[in-house]
């Protein structure tokens, strides 16, 4: 059975995509810890990050850094952090998010009540930042 993330990648479930290439995608989480909280997800279903090959991990890291630069530009947090946990969805994913303190980097701080209008604003701002950073070719139009 396909993971939740595979279903989002394949368009069966909605997603707010900010990045797409042949190896991975990046989309906003529906329960952000901070504005622009994005998940970088390989297209291939890999359960645990230690099972990914070195080339894929390097690619996911590079994309996460690019997304992190866009989060920094769009939202100006104190720091941009990454988290690799993988407990809720058995599909490798890297959380990229801005943070004002280390304390903020806890999943209990995720807010599932953020409205669609706010998430759409985050989507617009991140896409614009990625275009400004020279990655228009990877930013989906819709």
C-alpha positions in Angstrom: 0.0 0.0 0.0 1.3 3.4 -0.9 2.4 5.8 1.9 0.6 9.0 2.6 3.5 10.9 1.0 3.4 8.7 -2.2 -0.3 9.5 -2.5 0.5 13.2 -2.2 3.3 13.0 -4.7 1.0 11.1 -7.2 -1.7 13.7 -6.8 -4.2 11.4 -5.0 -4.2 13.7 -2.1 -3.6 17.5 -2.2 -0.3 19.0 -1.5 1.3 22.5 -1.5 4.4 21.8 -3.5 7.3 24.2 -3.5 9.9 22.0 -5.3 9.8 19.1 -7.8 12.6 17.2 -9.5 13.1 13.7 -10.8 14.3 12.4 -7.4 12.3 14.3 -4.8 9.6 16.9 -4.0 9.1 19.4 -1.2 5.7 20.4 0.1 4.3 22.3 3.1 3.2 20.3 6.1 -0.4 20.8 7.1 0.6 21.1 10.7 3.6 23.6 10.7 5.8 24.3 13.7 6.7 27.6 12.1 5.9 29.5 8.9 7.1 27.8 5.8 7.6 24.4 7.5 8.4 22.2 4.5 8.9 18.4 4.0 11.6 17.2 1.5 10.5 13.8 0.4 12.1 11.3 -2.1 9.8 10.0 -4.8 10.9 6.5 -3.9 9.4 4.9 -0.8 12.2 4.5 1.6 11.1 3.9 5.2 14.2 4.9 7.2 16.8 7.5 6.3 19.7 5.1 7.0 18.4 2.9 4.2 18.7 5.6 1.5 21.8 5.4 -0.8 24.5 8.0 -0.4 23.6 9.8 -3.7 20.0 10.2 -2.7 20.9 11.5 0.8 23.3 14.0 -0.7 20.5 15.2 -3.1 18.0 15.4 -0.3 20.4 17.4 1.8 21.2 19.8 -1.1 17.5 20.4 -1.7 16.9 20.8 2.0 19.6 23.5 2.1 18.0 25.3 -0.9 14.6 25.1 0.8 16.2 26.3 4.0 17.6 29.4 2.2 14.1 30.1 0.8 12.6 29.8 4.4 15.3 32.2 5.6 14.6 34.7 2.9 10.8 34.5 3.1 10.3 34.4 6.9 13.6 35.7 8.4 13.8 33.3 11.4 16.6 33.3 13.8 17.8 29.9 12.5 16.7 27.4 9.9 16.7 23.8 11.2 16.2 20.3 9.8 14.7 17.3 11.6 14.7 13.7 10.4 12.5 11.7 12.6 10.1 9.5 10.5 7.7 8.2 13.1 4.4 9.3 11.8 4.8 8.4 8.1 7.0 5.4 7.1 8.5 7.4 4.2 11.8 9.2 4.5 11.3 12.9 4.9 13.3 15.9 6.1 11.6 18.7 7.9 13.0 22.1 7.0 11.7 24.9 9.3 12.6 28.2 10.8 13.0 28.5 14.5 13.6 31.2 17.1 14.9 28.7 19.7 15.8 25.1 20.2 12.7 24.7 22.4 10.5 25.4 19.4 11.8 22.3 17.6 9.3 19.9 19.1 6.5 18.2 17.3 4.1 19.1 20.1 4.5 22.7 18.8 3.0 21.7 15.4 -0.3 23.5 14.7 -2.9 21.5 12.8 -5.3 24.4 12.9 -3.4 26.7 10.6 -5.9 27.9 8.0 -5.7 27.3 4.2 -5.3 31.0 3.6 -2.2 31.1 5.9 -0.7 28.0 4.2 -1.4 29.5 0.8 0.5 32.6 1.8 3.4 30.5 3.0 3.4 28.6 -0.3 3.4 31.9 -2.3 6.2 33.3 -0.3 8.4 30.2 -0.5 7.9 29.8 -4.2 8.8 33.5 -4.7 11.9 33.1 -2.6 13.0 30.0 -4.6 12.5 31.8 -7.9 14.5 34.8 -6.5 17.3 32.3 -5.6 17.4 31.0 -9.1 15.4 27.8 -8.9 12.4 28.7 -11.0 12.8 25.5 -13.1 12.1 23.4 -9.9 9.2 25.4 -8.6 5.8 23.9 -9.6 3.3 26.4 -11.1 0.4 24.8 -9.2 
